[in-house]
Amino acid sequence: MAGAGRKSKYDEFVAPHLARIEHLCRMGATEAEICGKLGVAVSSFNLYKHEHPELSEALKRGKVVADDAVEAALYRRAVGYTYDEVKVNSYVDNNQNQRQFRTVTTKEVPPDVTAAIFWLKNRRPEKWRDRHEFGFEGNIPVRLIEEEKNL
């Protein structure tokens, strides 16, 4: 076939898999893991992200979903939550028939101090960061004290 150009590696290994790439991001895969699944070098993948906006958009869409889920889970862990634990039990009745019944128990997960601190340091750093800056104005006298050196 004269004039028929060879498909680029992007067209062959990446473009047909944009939906899969988005899905992998939603499931928490790193870009390096995605490259491994596609059989593409990380360096090439990084170039493709700049050359092909549709790839960047697929990555962003998938990552937003995953990041939102983690953020919601972190928030729930920070403030605590309740959930219903369902157990299915079985027994044999007087007629030797197998019977099942469900028990539902509401469980409570208490707030997690570490998750709360992490949340606050990131969401309200001006109030919760470890290092605070103090500014001084005016003429403040400073007295230097020399340490005695024992020889």
C-alpha positions as CSV (number, residue, x, y, z in Angstrom):
1,M,0.0,0.0,0.0
2,A,1.7,3.1,-1.2
3,G,1.1,6.1,1.0
4,A,-0.3,4.2,4.0
5,G,1.7,5.3,7.0
6,R,2.4,3.1,9.9
7,K,0.3,3.7,13.0
8,S,2.1,5.5,15.8
9,K,2.7,3.7,19.1
10,Y,0.2,6.1,20.7
11,D,-2.5,5.2,18.2
12,E,-1.7,1.5,18.6
13,F,-1.1,1.1,22.4
14,V,-2.8,4.0,24.1
15,A,-5.6,5.7,22.1
16,P,-7.8,2.5,21.9
17,H,-7.6,2.1,25.6
18,L,-8.6,5.6,26.9
19,A,-11.8,4.2,28.6
20,R,-9.7,1.5,30.3
21,I,-7.1,4.1,31.4
22,E,-9.8,6.2,33.0
23,H,-11.2,3.1,34.7
24,L,-7.7,2.1,36.0
25,C,-7.3,5.6,37.5
26,R,-10.7,5.3,39.2
27,M,-9.5,2.1,40.7
28,G,-6.4,3.8,42.1
29,A,-3.8,2.6,39.6
30,T,-0.7,4.8,39.3
31,E,0.5,6.0,35.9
32,A,3.4,3.7,36.1
33,E,1.1,0.7,36.7
34,I,-1.1,1.9,33.7
35,C,2.1,2.0,31.5
36,G,2.9,-1.6,32.6
37,K,-0.6,-2.8,31.6
38,L,-0.4,-1.0,28.3
39,G,3.2,-2.0,27.5
40,V,4.3,1.6,27.1
41,A,7.4,3.3,28.6
42,V,6.7,5.9,31.3
43,S,8.8,8.4,29.4
44,S,6.7,7.9,26.3
45,F,3.5,8.0,28.3
46,N,4.5,11.4,29.7
47,L,5.1,12.7,26.2
48,Y,1.8,11.4,25.1
49,K,0.0,13.3,27.9
50,H,1.4,16.6,26.6
51,E,0.7,15.8,22.9
52,H,-2.8,14.2,23.3
53,P,-5.3,16.2,25.4
54,E,-7.7,13.3,25.3
55,L,-5.2,11.2,27.3
56,S,-4.8,14.0,29.9
57,E,-8.5,14.3,30.2
58,A,-9.1,10.6,30.7
59,L,-6.4,10.6,33.4
60,K,-8.0,13.6,35.1
61,R,-11.5,12.2,35.0
62,G,-10.4,8.9,36.5
63,K,-8.3,10.5,39.2
64,V,-11.0,12.8,40.3
65,V,-13.4,9.9,41.0
66,A,-10.7,8.1,43.0
67,D,-9.6,11.2,44.9
68,D,-13.2,12.1,45.8
69,A,-13.7,8.6,47.2
70,V,-10.6,8.7,49.3
71,E,-11.5,12.2,50.5
72,A,-14.9,11.0,51.6
73,A,-13.5,8.0,53.4
74,L,-10.9,10.1,55.2
75,Y,-13.6,12.5,56.3
76,R,-15.8,9.7,57.6
77,R,-12.8,8.2,59.4
78,A,-12.0,11.7,60.9
79,V,-15.5,12.3,62.3
80,G,-16.5,8.7,63.0
81,Y,-19.5,6.8,61.6
82,T,-21.9,3.9,62.2
83,Y,-22.6,0.9,59.9
84,D,-24.9,-2.1,60.0
85,E,-23.1,-5.5,60.3
86,V,-25.3,-8.3,58.9
87,K,-24.7,-11.9,59.8
88,V,-26.6,-14.8,58.3
89,N,-27.0,-17.7,60.7
90,S,-28.5,-21.1,60.1
91,Y,-30.1,-23.8,62.2
92,V,-32.1,-27.0,61.9
93,D,-35.7,-26.8,63.0
94,N,-37.7,-29.5,64.8
95,N,-38.7,-31.0,61.4
96,Q,-35.0,-31.3,60.4
97,N,-35.4,-28.4,57.9
98,Q,-32.4,-26.1,57.4
99,R,-33.5,-22.5,58.3
100,Q,-31.6,-19.2,58.1
101,F,-32.0,-16.0,59.9
102,R,-30.2,-12.6,59.7
103,T,-29.0,-10.5,62.6
104,V,-28.3,-6.9,62.1
105,T,-26.0,-5.1,64.6
106,T,-25.3,-1.4,64.4
107,K,-21.5,-0.8,64.9
108,E,-19.8,2.4,65.7
109,V,-16.4,3.5,64.4
110,P,-15.2,6.3,66.7
111,P,-13.5,9.4,65.3
112,D,-9.8,8.9,64.5
113,V,-7.6,11.7,65.8
114,T,-4.8,11.1,63.3
115,A,-7.3,11.4,60.4
116,A,-8.8,14.5,61.9
117,I,-5.4,16.2,62.3
118,F,-4.4,15.3,58.7
119,W,-7.7,16.7,57.4
120,L,-7.3,19.9,59.4
121,K,-3.6,20.5,58.5
122,N,-4.5,20.2,54.8
123,R,-7.9,22.0,54.8
124,R,-7.1,24.7,57.3
125,P,-3.3,25.1,57.3
126,E,-3.4,28.7,58.6
127,K,-4.8,27.3,61.9
128,W,-3.4,23.8,62.1
129,R,0.0,23.7,60.6
130,D,2.9,22.7,63.0
131,R,4.9,25.7,62.3
132,H,3.5,29.2,63.1
133,E,5.1,32.4,62.0
134,F,5.1,35.3,64.4
135,G,5.7,38.8,63.3
136,F,7.0,41.6,65.5
137,E,6.7,45.3,64.8
138,G,8.4,48.2,66.5
139,N,11.6,48.6,68.5
140,I,12.1,45.5,70.6
141,P,15.2,45.4,72.8
142,V,17.2,42.3,72.5
143,R,19.9,41.3,75.1
144,L,22.5,38.8,74.1
145,I,23.8,36.4,76.7
146,E,27.2,34.9,76.2
147,E,27.7,31.3,77.5
148,E,30.6,30.7,79.9
149,K,33.1,28.3,78.5
150,N,34.9,26.0,80.9
151,L,38.4,25.4,79.7
